[in-house]
Amino acid sequence: MIFTDGLHLMSDNMEELHTFAKEIGLQRSWFQANPRHPHYDLLSKLMVKRALDKGAIKTTTKDMLEKIKGSK
């Protein structure tokens, strides 16, 4: 599943995250491989809209991190 808090794009599956990011126009070089919360930043309202239109689940930052952490 792909999640966003309106600022970040995260998933419990890195392959799915990279594929999704590419489909909405994010470059792989923008990926932030932080071990605790690997993510892409969504730096514009357009990117947030694209993510939501494509099916990302809108949630809070706290809930998103718990979902990602709980899936490992």
C-alpha positions in Angstrom: 0.0 0.0 0.0 1.1 3.6 -0.7 0.5 6.2 2.0 0.9 10.0 2.1 0.5 12.6 4.8 0.5 15.3 2.2 4.2 15.8 2.5 5.8 12.3 2.1 5.1 9.2 0.0 5.8 5.9 1.8 5.0 2.2 1.4 5.7 -1.1 3.1 7.0 -2.3 -0.2 9.9 -0.5 -1.8 9.4 -1.9 -5.3 5.8 -0.8 -5.2 6.9 2.7 -3.8 9.4 3.2 -6.6 7.0 2.1 -9.3 4.2 4.3 -7.9 6.6 7.3 -7.6 7.7 6.9 -11.2 4.1 6.8 -12.4 3.3 10.1 -10.8 6.4 11.8 -12.1 8.9 11.5 -9.3 12.5 10.8 -10.1 14.3 7.9 -8.4 17.1 10.2 -7.4 14.6 12.1 -5.2 14.1 8.9 -3.0 15.3 9.4 0.6 16.6 6.0 1.8 16.3 6.8 5.5 16.5 3.4 7.3 13.6 4.3 9.7 11.3 5.9 7.1 12.4 5.6 3.5 10.3 8.0 1.4 9.8 10.5 -1.4 9.0 14.1 -0.5 5.9 15.5 -2.2 6.9 19.1 -2.8 3.9 20.5 -4.5 0.1 20.3 -4.3 0.2 18.9 -7.8 2.3 15.9 -6.6 0.0 15.3 -3.7 -3.0 15.4 -6.0 -1.4 13.0 -8.4 -0.6 10.6 -5.6 -4.1 10.7 -4.2 -5.7 10.4 -7.7 -3.5 7.4 -8.3 -4.7 5.7 -5.1 -2.3 6.7 -2.3 -4.0 6.5 1.1 -4.2 9.9 2.9 -3.2 9.5 6.6 -1.4 11.3 9.4 2.4 11.2 9.6 2.1 9.2 12.9 -0.3 6.6 11.5 1.7 6.3 8.3 4.9 5.6 10.2 3.1 3.1 12.4 1.7 1.3 9.4 5.1 1.1 7.7 6.8 0.0 10.9 4.2 -2.6 11.7 4.5 -4.3 8.3 8.2 -5.2 8.8 
